[in-house]
Amino acid sequence: MKKYILTIFLIIVGLQLMQAQGDPFIGHFENKSEEFSLKIDKKDNNDYSCVLHLQGNKLSFKGSKILGMISGMLIFQGQSVSFSLSKLENIYYFTLDGVSLVVKKE
């Protein structure tokens, strides 16, 4: 019985490590021509901590993984707007209030 519990525990730990290492949304993303950069880290509670630099503005906010992408709301120039970061066939798209921008993961 102890062997089975230990085996299950090791499998769970291994899967969590693989998931954390393989998360495609953790890292630094940018589009130099649009003066855009985004840094994303994952918190312990499975939320994502985001810092956005856009044309001289710096915004800190959090996002959640929903339907295979990071999404949420942030305050930009005094207005609440929705955002998402998605990946489609190894191309990342950052969408802010319906406008998408191709970004490169660094």
Biopython code that builds the backbone (N, CA, C, O; Angstrom):
import numpy as np
from Bio.PDB.StructureBuilder import StructureBuilder

atoms = [
    (1, "MET", "N", (0.819, -1.195, 0.000)),
    (1, "MET", "CA", (0.000, 0.000, 0.000)),
    (1, "MET", "C", (0.863, 1.258, 0.000)),
    (1, "MET", "O", (0.573, 2.225, -0.705)),
    (2, "LYS", "N", (1.937, 1.230, 0.809)),
    (2, "LYS", "CA", (2.829, 2.390, 0.859)),
    (2, "LYS", "C", (3.485, 2.640, -0.487)),
    (2, "LYS", "O", (3.698, 3.789, -0.876)),
    (3, "LYS", "N", (3.813, 1.546, -1.213)),
    (3, "LYS", "CA", (4.429, 1.687, -2.531)),
    (3, "LYS", "C", (3.490, 2.417, -3.492)),
    (3, "LYS", "O", (3.921, 3.274, -4.263)),
    (4, "TYR", "N", (2.211, 2.070, -3.437)),
    (4, "TYR", "CA", (1.245, 2.681, -4.333)),
    (4, "TYR", "C", (1.055, 4.167, -4.020)),
    (4, "TYR", "O", (0.964, 4.992, -4.930)),
    (5, "ILE", "N", (0.998, 4.498, -2.746)),
    (5, "ILE", "CA", (0.836, 5.894, -2.346)),
    (5, "ILE", "C", (2.056, 6.703, -2.775)),
    (5, "ILE", "O", (1.914, 7.810, -3.293)),
    (6, "LEU", "N", (3.251, 6.157, -2.563)),
    (6, "LEU", "CA", (4.475, 6.839, -2.963)),
    (6, "LEU", "C", (4.524, 7.009, -4.480)),
    (6, "LEU", "O", (4.905, 8.069, -4.975)),
    (7, "THR", "N", (4.140, 5.967, -5.216)),
    (7, "THR", "CA", (4.124, 6.043, -6.674)),
    (7, "THR", "C", (3.153, 7.114, -7.155)),
    (7, "THR", "O", (3.498, 7.906, -8.032)),
    (8, "ILE", "N", (1.971, 7.152, -6.609)),
    (8, "ILE", "CA", (0.978, 8.166, -6.998)),
    (8, "ILE", "C", (1.491, 9.557, -6.669)),
    (8, "ILE", "O", (1.348, 10.477, -7.475)),
    (9, "PHE", "N", (2.087, 9.720, -5.495)),
    (9, "PHE", "CA", (2.637, 11.004, -5.103)),
    (9, "PHE", "C", (3.709, 11.461, -6.091)),
    (9, "PHE", "O", (3.711, 12.617, -6.516)),
    (10, "LEU", "N", (4.619, 10.559, -6.457)),
    (10, "LEU", "CA", (5.684, 10.911, -7.400)),
    (10, "LEU", "C", (5.128, 11.253, -8.778)),
    (10, "LEU", "O", (5.642, 12.152, -9.444)),
    (11, "ILE", "N", (4.107, 10.562, -9.206)),
    (11, "ILE", "CA", (3.477, 10.872, -10.495)),
    (11, "ILE", "C", (2.864, 12.267, -10.462)),
    (11, "ILE", "O", (3.035, 13.038, -11.406)),
    (12, "ILE", "N", (2.158, 12.595, -9.396)),
    (12, "ILE", "CA", (1.533, 13.917, -9.274)),
    (12, "ILE", "C", (2.589, 15.015, -9.270)),
    (12, "ILE", "O", (2.440, 16.018, -9.968)),
    (13, "VAL", "N", (3.650, 14.839, -8.495)),
    (13, "VAL", "CA", (4.728, 15.838, -8.433)),
    (13, "VAL", "C", (5.374, 15.976, -9.810)),
    (13, "VAL", "O", (5.633, 17.092, -10.261)),
    (14, "GLY", "N", (5.633, 14.873, -10.471)),
    (14, "GLY", "CA", (6.237, 14.914, -11.801)),
    (14, "GLY", "C", (5.367, 15.641, -12.811)),
    (14, "GLY", "O", (5.870, 16.427, -13.614)),
    (15, "LEU", "N", (4.069, 15.386, -12.778)),
    (15, "LEU", "CA", (3.152, 16.068, -13.693)),
    (15, "LEU", "C", (3.104, 17.560, -13.421)),
    (15, "LEU", "O", (3.053, 18.354, -14.361)),
    (16, "GLN", "N", (3.121, 17.957, -12.161)),
    (16, "GLN", "CA", (3.116, 19.376, -11.836)),
    (16, "GLN", "C", (4.393, 20.052, -12.306)),
    (16, "GLN", "O", (4.341, 21.174, -12.809)),
    (17, "LEU", "N", (5.532, 19.400, -12.154)),
    (17, "LEU", "CA", (6.788, 19.968, -12.629)),
    (17, "LEU", "C", (6.799, 20.089, -14.147)),
    (17, "LEU", "O", (7.257, 21.097, -14.685)),
    (18, "MET", "N", (6.304, 19.079, -14.835)),
    (18, "MET", "CA", (6.240, 19.140, -16.289)),
    (18, "MET", "C", (5.326, 20.256, -16.751)),
    (18, "MET", "O", (5.639, 20.954, -17.715)),
    (19, "GLN", "N", (4.199, 20.435, -16.076)),
    (19, "GLN", "CA", (3.257, 21.473, -16.448)),
    (19, "GLN", "C", (3.861, 22.854, -16.221)),
    (19, "GLN", "O", (3.695, 23.744, -17.055)),
    (20, "ALA", "N", (4.555, 23.045, -15.109)),
    (20, "ALA", "CA", (5.161, 24.341, -14.809)),
    (20, "ALA", "C", (6.265, 24.657, -15.803)),
    (20, "ALA", "O", (6.386, 25.799, -16.244)),
    (21, "GLN", "N", (7.077, 23.661, -16.166)),
    (21, "GLN", "CA", (8.164, 23.896, -17.101)),
    (21, "GLN", "C", (7.662, 24.075, -18.521)),
    (21, "GLN", "O", (8.295, 24.770, -19.317)),
    (22, "GLY", "N", (6.554, 23.471, -18.846)),
    (22, "GLY", "CA", (6.066, 23.504, -20.206)),
    (22, "GLY", "C", (5.009, 24.555, -20.477)),
    (22, "GLY", "O", (4.401, 24.547, -21.547)),
    (23, "ASP", "N", (4.770, 25.464, -19.537)),
    (23, "ASP", "CA", (3.730, 26.478, -19.731)),
    (23, "ASP", "C", (4.195, 27.495, -20.774)),
    (23, "ASP", "O", (5.134, 28.247, -20.513)),
    (24, "PRO", "N", (3.563, 27.535, -21.947)),
    (24, "PRO", "CA", (4.027, 28.426, -23.018)),
    (24, "PRO", "C", (3.754, 29.912, -22.750)),
    (24, "PRO", "O", (4.218, 30.767, -23.505)),
    (25, "PHE", "N", (3.016, 30.225, -21.695)),
    (25, "PHE", "CA", (2.661, 31.621, -21.444)),
    (25, "PHE", "C", (3.532, 32.275, -20.374)),
    (25, "PHE", "O", (3.303, 33.432, -20.023)),
    (26, "ILE", "N", (4.509, 31.570, -19.858)),
    (26, "ILE", "CA", (5.429, 32.167, -18.901)),
    (26, "ILE", "C", (6.655, 32.645, -19.667)),
    (26, "ILE", "O", (7.282, 31.881, -20.401)),
    (27, "GLY", "N", (6.987, 33.914, -19.485)),
    (27, "GLY", "CA", (8.163, 34.443, -20.169)),
    (27, "GLY", "C", (8.000, 35.891, -20.558)),
    (27, "GLY", "O", (7.161, 36.613, -20.018)),
    (28, "HIS", "N", (8.824, 36.304, -21.512)),
    (28, "HIS", "CA", (8.853, 37.682, -21.983)),
    (28, "HIS", "C", (8.439, 37.707, -23.454)),
    (28, "HIS", "O", (8.983, 36.964, -24.271)),
    (29, "PHE", "N", (7.482, 38.556, -23.779)),
    (29, "PHE", "CA", (6.949, 38.673, -25.135)),
    (29, "PHE", "C", (7.136, 40.108, -25.602)),
    (29, "PHE", "O", (7.043, 41.039, -24.802)),
    (30, "GLU", "N", (7.400, 40.294, -26.902)),
    (30, "GLU", "CA", (7.552, 41.662, -27.381)),
    (30, "GLU", "C", (7.255, 41.807, -28.863)),
    (30, "GLU", "O", (7.280, 40.851, -29.637)),
    (31, "ASN", "N", (6.973, 43.055, -29.215)),
    (31, "ASN", "CA", (6.854, 43.491, -30.598)),
    (31, "ASN", "C", (7.546, 44.853, -30.634)),
    (31, "ASN", "O", (6.964, 45.866, -30.248)),
    (32, "LYS", "N", (8.789, 44.863, -31.100)),
    (32, "LYS", "CA", (9.610, 46.079, -31.038)),
    (32, "LYS", "C", (9.042, 47.221, -31.869)),
    (32, "LYS", "O", (9.138, 48.381, -31.467)),
    (33, "SER", "N", (8.461, 46.919, -33.004)),
    (33, "SER", "CA", (7.948, 47.993, -33.860)),
    (33, "SER", "C", (6.775, 48.729, -33.230)),
    (33, "SER", "O", (6.538, 49.892, -33.555)),
    (34, "GLU", "N", (6.034, 48.079, -32.336)),
    (34, "GLU", "CA", (4.894, 48.702, -31.663)),
    (34, "GLU", "C", (5.241, 49.169, -30.250)),
    (34, "GLU", "O", (4.355, 49.578, -29.498)),
    (35, "GLU", "N", (6.540, 49.111, -29.880)),
    (35, "GLU", "CA", (6.990, 49.493, -28.543)),
    (35, "GLU", "C", (6.196, 48.745, -27.466)),
    (35, "GLU", "O", (5.656, 49.342, -26.535)),
    (36, "PHE", "N", (6.146, 47.433, -27.625)),
    (36, "PHE", "CA", (5.344, 46.571, -26.765)),
    (36, "PHE", "C", (6.235, 45.509, -26.135)),
    (36, "PHE", "O", (7.044, 44.882, -26.819)),
    (37, "SER", "N", (6.083, 45.308, -24.821)),
    (37, "SER", "CA", (6.686, 44.151, -24.172)),
    (37, "SER", "C", (5.775, 43.713, -23.033)),
    (37, "SER", "O", (5.085, 44.526, -22.419)),
    (38, "LEU", "N", (5.789, 42.427, -22.768)),
    (38, "LEU", "CA", (4.928, 41.833, -21.757)),
    (38, "LEU", "C", (5.715, 40.749, -21.047)),
    (38, "LEU", "O", (6.273, 39.862, -21.693)),
    (39, "LYS", "N", (5.766, 40.811, -19.719)),
    (39, "LYS", "CA", (6.420, 39.787, -18.919)),
    (39, "LYS", "C", (5.350, 39.088, -18.090)),
    (39, "LYS", "O", (4.560, 39.744, -17.412)),
    (40, "ILE", "N", (5.323, 37.762, -18.142)),
    (40, "ILE", "CA", (4.318, 36.977, -17.428)),
    (40, "ILE", "C", (5.010, 35.935, -16.558)),
    (40, "ILE", "O", (5.887, 35.200, -17.010)),
    (41, "ASP", "N", (4.592, 35.895, -15.306)),
    (41, "ASP", "CA", (5.023, 34.874, -14.349)),
    (41, "ASP", "C", (3.779, 34.213, -13.778)),
    (41, "ASP", "O", (2.702, 34.809, -13.762)),
    (42, "LYS", "N", (3.930, 32.982, -13.311)),
    (42, "LYS", "CA", (2.804, 32.270, -12.707)),
    (42, "LYS", "C", (2.916, 32.317, -11.197)),
    (42, "LYS", "O", (3.980, 32.056, -10.637)),
    (43, "LYS", "N", (1.817, 32.649, -10.539)),
    (43, "LYS", "CA", (1.777, 32.691, -9.084)),
    (43, "LYS", "C", (1.379, 31.320, -8.536)),
    (43, "LYS", "O", (0.953, 30.437, -9.280)),
    (44, "ASP", "N", (1.528, 31.160, -7.209)),
    (44, "ASP", "CA", (1.187, 29.893, -6.566)),
    (44, "ASP", "C", (-0.289, 29.538, -6.684)),
    (44, "ASP", "O", (-0.633, 28.356, -6.687)),
    (45, "ASN", "N", (-1.173, 30.536, -6.784)),
    (45, "ASN", "CA", (-2.613, 30.278, -6.838)),
    (45, "ASN", "C", (-3.114, 30.065, -8.271)),
    (45, "ASN", "O", (-4.317, 30.126, -8.521)),
    (46, "ASN", "N", (-2.195, 29.816, -9.209)),
    (46, "ASN", "CA", (-2.483, 29.572, -10.626)),
    (46, "ASN", "C", (-2.923, 30.803, -11.397)),
    (46, "ASN", "O", (-3.289, 30.685, -12.566)),
    (47, "ASP", "N", (-2.901, 31.988, -10.781)),
    (47, "ASP", "CA", (-3.086, 33.225, -11.531)),
    (47, "ASP", "C", (-1.755, 33.582, -12.184)),
    (47, "ASP", "O", (-0.707, 33.056, -11.809)),
    (48, "TYR", "N", (-1.809, 34.467, -13.149)),
    (48, "TYR", "CA", (-0.614, 34.918, -13.840)),
    (48, "TYR", "C", (-0.386, 36.392, -13.517)),
    (48, "TYR", "O", (-1.308, 37.204, -13.587)),
    (49, "SER", "N", (0.845, 36.725, -13.166)),
    (49, "SER", "CA", (1.239, 38.101, -12.876)),
    (49, "SER", "C", (1.811, 38.690, -14.163)),
    (49, "SER", "O", (2.739, 38.129, -14.746)),
    (50, "CYS", "N", (1.260, 39.818, -14.607)),
    (50, "CYS", "CA", (1.636, 40.400, -15.888)),
    (50, "CYS", "C", (2.123, 41.838, -15.704)),
    (50, "CYS", "O", (1.555, 42.604, -14.926)),
    (51, "VAL", "N", (3.181, 42.189, -16.431)),
    (51, "VAL", "CA", (3.666, 43.564, -16.482)),
    (51, "VAL", "C", (3.787, 43.930, -17.951)),
    (51, "VAL", "O", (4.546, 43.310, -18.696)),
    (52, "LEU", "N", (3.034, 44.941, -18.359)),
    (52, "LEU", "CA", (2.950, 45.362, -19.755)),
    (52, "LEU", "C", (3.610, 46.722, -19.917)),
    (52, "LEU", "O", (3.343, 47.646, -19.148)),
    (53, "HIS", "N", (4.470, 46.841, -20.915)),
    (53, "HIS", "CA", (5.042, 48.123, -21.326)),
    (53, "HIS", "C", (4.514, 48.388, -22.729)),
    (53, "HIS", "O", (4.816, 47.644, -23.663)),
    (54, "LEU", "N", (3.728, 49.445, -22.875)),
    (54, "LEU", "CA", (3.116, 49.766, -24.167)),
    (54, "LEU", "C", (3.254, 51.252, -24.432)),
    (54, "LEU", "O", (2.616, 52.073, -23.772)),
    (55, "GLN", "N", (4.091, 51.594, -25.403)),
    (55, "GLN", "CA", (4.286, 52.972, -25.845)),
    (55, "GLN", "C", (4.486, 53.923, -24.667)),
    (55, "GLN", "O", (3.825, 54.957, -24.571)),
    (56, "GLY", "N", (5.403, 53.559, -23.775)),
    (56, "GLY", "CA", (5.738, 54.416, -22.645)),
    (56, "GLY", "C", (4.890, 54.221, -21.407)),
    (56, "GLY", "O", (5.196, 54.810, -20.370)),
    (57, "ASN", "N", (3.851, 53.432, -21.466)),
    (57, "ASN", "CA", (2.999, 53.140, -20.308)),
    (57, "ASN", "C", (3.401, 51.805, -19.698)),
    (57, "ASN", "O", (3.694, 50.850, -20.416)),
    (58, "LYS", "N", (3.416, 51.742, -18.361)),
    (58, "LYS", "CA", (3.692, 50.492, -17.659)),
    (58, "LYS", "C", (2.471, 50.122, -16.835)),
    (58, "LYS", "O", (2.005, 50.915, -16.016)),
    (59, "LEU", "N", (1.949, 48.913, -17.051)),
    (59, "LEU", "CA", (0.768, 48.431, -16.349)),
    (59, "LEU", "C", (1.064, 47.084, -15.706)),
    (59, "LEU", "O", (1.662, 46.210, -16.333)),
    (60, "SER", "N", (0.651, 46.919, -14.476)),
    (60, "SER", "CA", (0.737, 45.633, -13.789)),
    (60, "SER", "C", (-0.680, 45.132, -13.555)),
    (60, "SER", "O", (-1.552, 45.895, -13.140)),
    (61, "PHE", "N", (-0.907, 43.853, -13.819)),
    (61, "PHE", "CA", (-2.239, 43.285, -13.677)),
    (61, "PHE", "C", (-2.110, 41.781, -13.576)),
    (61, "PHE", "O", (-1.009, 41.244, -13.695)),
    (62, "LYS", "N", (-3.219, 41.096, -13.358)),
    (62, "LYS", "CA", (-3.194, 39.635, -13.299)),
    (62, "LYS", "C", (-4.140, 39.060, -14.333)),
    (62, "LYS", "O", (-5.084, 39.714, -14.777)),
    (63, "GLY", "N", (-3.867, 37.834, -14.702)),
    (63, "GLY", "CA", (-4.703, 37.135, -15.655)),
    (63, "GLY", "C", (-4.935, 35.711, -15.198)),
    (63, "GLY", "O", (-4.313, 35.238, -14.248)),
    (64, "SER", "N", (-5.825, 35.046, -15.876)),
    (64, "SER", "CA", (-6.153, 33.654, -15.584)),
    (64, "SER", "C", (-6.132, 32.860, -16.881)),
    (64, "SER", "O", (-6.411, 33.390, -17.956)),
    (65, "LYS", "N", (-5.798, 31.590, -16.762)),
    (65, "LYS", "CA", (-5.805, 30.732, -17.941)),
    (65, "LYS", "C", (-7.213, 30.213, -18.154)),
    (65, "LYS", "O", (-7.758, 29.498, -17.314)),
    (66, "ILE", "N", (-7.793, 30.576, -19.279)),
    (66, "ILE", "CA", (-9.146, 30.171, -19.631)),
    (66, "ILE", "C", (-9.138, 29.729, -21.095)),
    (66, "ILE", "O", (-8.678, 30.470, -21.963)),
    (67, "LEU", "N", (-9.634, 28.551, -21.366)),
    (67, "LEU", "CA", (-9.735, 28.020, -22.724)),
    (67, "LEU", "C", (-8.404, 28.041, -23.464)),
    (67, "LEU", "O", (-8.368, 28.317, -24.663)),
    (68, "GLY", "N", (-7.299, 27.750, -22.757)),
    (68, "GLY", "CA", (-5.998, 27.651, -23.391)),
    (68, "GLY", "C", (-5.322, 28.962, -23.696)),
    (68, "GLY", "O", (-4.393, 29.000, -24.503)),
    (69, "MET", "N", (-5.763, 30.046, -23.069)),
    (69, "MET", "CA", (-5.099, 31.340, -23.241)),
    (69, "MET", "C", (-5.162, 32.112, -21.929)),
    (69, "MET", "O", (-5.964, 31.792, -21.052)),
    (70, "ILE", "N", (-4.321, 33.120, -21.799)),
    (70, "ILE", "CA", (-4.333, 33.984, -20.634)),
    (70, "ILE", "C", (-5.271, 35.147, -20.947)),
    (70, "ILE", "O", (-5.152, 35.776, -21.998)),
    (71, "SER", "N", (-6.198, 35.432, -20.043)),
    (71, "SER", "CA", (-7.122, 36.529, -20.298)),
    (71, "SER", "C", (-7.544, 37.191, -18.995)),
    (71, "SER", "O", (-7.323, 36.655, -17.909)),
    (72, "GLY", "N", (-8.151, 38.356, -19.121)),
    (72, "GLY", "CA", (-8.626, 39.100, -17.964)),
    (72, "GLY", "C", (-8.959, 40.534, -18.337)),
    (72, "GLY", "O", (-9.174, 40.867, -19.502)),
    (73, "MET", "N", (-8.994, 41.369, -17.309)),
    (73, "MET", "CA", (-9.303, 42.792, -17.490)),
    (73, "MET", "C", (-8.150, 43.609, -16.914)),
    (73, "MET", "O", (-7.500, 43.189, -15.957)),
    (74, "LEU", "N", (-7.901, 44.777, -17.503)),
    (74, "LEU", "CA", (-6.914, 45.702, -16.972)),
    (74, "LEU", "C", (-7.416, 47.128, -17.192)),
    (74, "LEU", "O", (-8.320, 47.368, -17.993)),
    (75, "ILE", "N", (-6.811, 48.068, -16.463)),
    (75, "ILE", "CA", (-7.160, 49.482, -16.613)),
    (75, "ILE", "C", (-6.113, 50.127, -17.509)),
    (75, "ILE", "O", (-4.931, 50.147, -17.167)),
    (76, "PHE", "N", (-6.538, 50.653, -18.654)),
    (76, "PHE", "CA", (-5.642, 51.314, -19.606)),
    (76, "PHE", "C", (-6.200, 52.686, -19.927)),
    (76, "PHE", "O", (-7.316, 52.810, -20.432)),
    (77, "GLN", "N", (-5.419, 53.719, -19.633)),
    (77, "GLN", "CA", (-5.814, 55.118, -19.847)),
    (77, "GLN", "C", (-7.180, 55.401, -19.226)),
    (77, "GLN", "O", (-8.030, 56.057, -19.826)),
    (78, "GLY", "N", (-7.369, 54.887, -18.004)),
    (78, "GLY", "CA", (-8.582, 55.162, -17.245)),
    (78, "GLY", "C", (-9.791, 54.312, -17.596)),
    (78, "GLY", "O", (-10.856, 54.485, -17.004)),
    (79, "GLN", "N", (-9.648, 53.406, -18.538)),
    (79, "GLN", "CA", (-10.774, 52.568, -18.943)),
    (79, "GLN", "C", (-10.462, 51.099, -18.683)),
    (79, "GLN", "O", (-9.319, 50.665, -18.822)),
    (80, "SER", "N", (-11.475, 50.347, -18.310)),
    (80, "SER", "CA", (-11.339, 48.914, -18.124)),
    (80, "SER", "C", (-11.460, 48.236, -19.492)),
    (80, "SER", "O", (-12.465, 48.389, -20.187)),
    (81, "VAL", "N", (-10.424, 47.488, -19.864)),
    (81, "VAL", "CA", (-10.428, 46.815, -21.165)),
    (81, "VAL", "C", (-10.049, 45.346, -20.972)),
    (81, "VAL", "O", (-9.350, 44.994, -20.021)),
    (82, "SER", "N", (-10.507, 44.518, -21.863)),
    (82, "SER", "CA", (-10.185, 43.096, -21.798)),
    (82, "SER", "C", (-8.906, 42.827, -22.587)),
    (82, "SER", "O", (-8.579, 43.535, -23.539)),
    (83, "PHE", "N", (-8.193, 41.785, -22.164)),
    (83, "PHE", "CA", (-6.976, 41.392, -22.863)),
    (83, "PHE", "C", (-6.920, 39.876, -22.929)),
    (83, "PHE", "O", (-7.598, 39.173, -22.180)),
    (84, "SER", "N", (-6.098, 39.396, -23.840)),
    (84, "SER", "CA", (-5.789, 37.964, -23.887)),
    (84, "SER", "C", (-4.434, 37.771, -24.546)),
    (84, "SER", "O", (-4.003, 38.582, -25.366)),
    (85, "LEU", "N", (-3.780, 36.698, -24.181)),
    (85, "LEU", "CA", (-2.562, 36.249, -24.843)),
    (85, "LEU", "C", (-2.841, 34.819, -25.268)),
    (85, "LEU", "O", (-3.100, 33.955, -24.430)),
    (86, "SER", "N", (-2.790, 34.573, -26.558)),
    (86, "SER", "CA", (-3.090, 33.242, -27.075)),
    (86, "SER", "C", (-1.953, 32.765, -27.968)),
    (86, "SER", "O", (-1.123, 33.551, -28.427)),
    (87, "LYS", "N", (-1.938, 31.481, -28.197)),
    (87, "LYS", "CA", (-0.920, 30.862, -29.045)),
    (87, "LYS", "C", (-1.636, 29.998, -30.066)),
    (87, "LYS", "O", (-2.458, 29.149, -29.719)),
    (88, "LEU", "N", (-1.312, 30.229, -31.329)),
    (88, "LEU", "CA", (-1.907, 29.444, -32.403)),
    (88, "LEU", "C", (-0.797, 29.057, -33.365)),
    (88, "LEU", "O", (-0.204, 29.919, -34.013)),
    (89, "GLU", "N", (-0.518, 27.778, -33.459)),
    (89, "GLU", "CA", (0.535, 27.255, -34.334)),
    (89, "GLU", "C", (1.859, 27.983, -34.136)),
    (89, "GLU", "O", (2.464, 28.455, -35.099)),
    (90, "ASN", "N", (2.308, 28.074, -32.879)),
    (90, "ASN", "CA", (3.583, 28.685, -32.489)),
    (90, "ASN", "C", (3.671, 30.184, -32.750)),
    (90, "ASN", "O", (4.770, 30.738, -32.754)),
    (91, "ILE", "N", (2.555, 30.845, -32.964)),
    (91, "ILE", "CA", (2.503, 32.308, -33.088)),
    (91, "ILE", "C", (1.680, 32.825, -31.924)),
    (91, "ILE", "O", (0.570, 32.351, -31.681)),
    (92, "TYR", "N", (2.228, 33.809, -31.197)),
    (92, "TYR", "CA", (1.547, 34.397, -30.052)),
    (92, "TYR", "C", (0.829, 35.673, -30.488)),
    (92, "TYR", "O", (1.357, 36.466, -31.267)),
    (93, "TYR", "N", (-0.384, 35.852, -29.967)),
    (93, "TYR", "CA", (-1.188, 37.034, -30.243)),
    (93, "TYR", "C", (-1.587, 37.675, -28.926)),
    (93, "TYR", "O", (-2.159, 37.015, -28.058)),
    (94, "PHE", "N", (-1.289, 38.956, -28.774)),
    (94, "PHE", "CA", (-1.784, 39.707, -27.630)),
    (94, "PHE", "C", (-2.933, 40.565, -28.130)),
    (94, "PHE", "O", (-2.766, 41.357, -29.057)),
    (95, "THR", "N", (-4.092, 40.407, -27.520)),
    (95, "THR", "CA", (-5.284, 41.154, -27.931)),
    (95, "THR", "C", (-5.697, 42.065, -26.791)),
    (95, "THR", "O", (-5.878, 41.622, -25.657)),
    (96, "LEU", "N", (-5.842, 43.344, -27.106)),
    (96, "LEU", "CA", (-6.261, 44.343, -26.133)),
    (96, "LEU", "C", (-7.498, 45.028, -26.683)),
    (96, "LEU", "O", (-7.436, 45.753, -27.676)),
    (97, "ASP", "N", (-8.611, 44.788, -26.027)),
    (97, "ASP", "CA", (-9.886, 45.391, -26.401)),
    (97, "ASP", "C", (-10.231, 45.166, -27.881)),
    (97, "ASP", "O", (-10.704, 46.073, -28.566)),
    (98, "GLY", "N", (-9.982, 43.937, -28.354)),
    (98, "GLY", "CA", (-10.368, 43.567, -29.705)),
    (98, "GLY", "C", (-9.314, 43.803, -30.770)),
    (98, "GLY", "O", (-9.515, 43.403, -31.917)),
    (99, "VAL", "N", (-8.191, 44.443, -30.435)),
    (99, "VAL", "CA", (-7.121, 44.690, -31.408)),
    (99, "VAL", "C", (-5.976, 43.728, -31.108)),
    (99, "VAL", "O", (-5.440, 43.720, -30.000)),
    (100, "SER", "N", (-5.600, 42.910, -32.108)),
    (100, "SER", "CA", (-4.570, 41.903, -31.904)),
    (100, "SER", "C", (-3.217, 42.366, -32.429)),
    (100, "SER", "O", (-3.118, 43.108, -33.406)),
    (101, "LEU", "N", (-2.188, 41.903, -31.747)),
    (101, "LEU", "CA", (-0.811, 42.225, -32.097)),
    (101, "LEU", "C", (-0.012, 40.932, -32.030)),
    (101, "LEU", "O", (-0.076, 40.219, -31.029)),
    (102, "VAL", "N", (0.739, 40.619, -33.079)),
    (102, "VAL", "CA", (1.610, 39.442, -33.068)),
    (102, "VAL", "C", (2.811, 39.786, -32.204)),
    (102, "VAL", "O", (3.444, 40.824, -32.397)),
    (103, "VAL", "N", (3.129, 38.912, -31.248)),
    (103, "VAL", "CA", (4.276, 39.127, -30.371)),
    (103, "VAL", "C", (5.204, 37.924, -30.443)),
    (103, "VAL", "O", (4.781, 36.803, -30.726)),
    (104, "LYS", "N", (6.468, 38.182, -30.180)),
    (104, "LYS", "CA", (7.485, 37.138, -30.218)),
    (104, "LYS", "C", (7.920, 36.814, -28.804)),
    (104, "LYS", "O", (8.195, 37.716, -28.013)),
    (105, "LYS", "N", (7.984, 35.535, -28.480)),
    (105, "LYS", "CA", (8.451, 35.117, -27.161)),
    (105, "LYS", "C", (9.967, 35.131, -27.165)),
    (105, "LYS", "O", (10.600, 34.529, -28.033)),
    (106, "GLU", "N", (10.546, 35.817, -26.197)),
    (106, "GLU", "CA", (12.009, 35.943, -26.090)),
    (106, "GLU", "C", (12.543, 34.881, -25.173)),
    (106, "GLU", "O", (13.751, 34.812, -24.946)),
]
sb = StructureBuilder()
sb.init_structure("model")
sb.init_model(0)
sb.init_chain("A")
sb.init_seg("    ")
for serial, (resi, resn, name, xyz) in enumerate(atoms, 1):
    if name == "N":
        sb.init_residue(resn, " ", resi, " ")
    sb.init_atom(name, np.array(xyz, "f"), 0.0, 1.0, " ", f" {name:<3s}", serial, name[0])
structure = sb.get_structure()
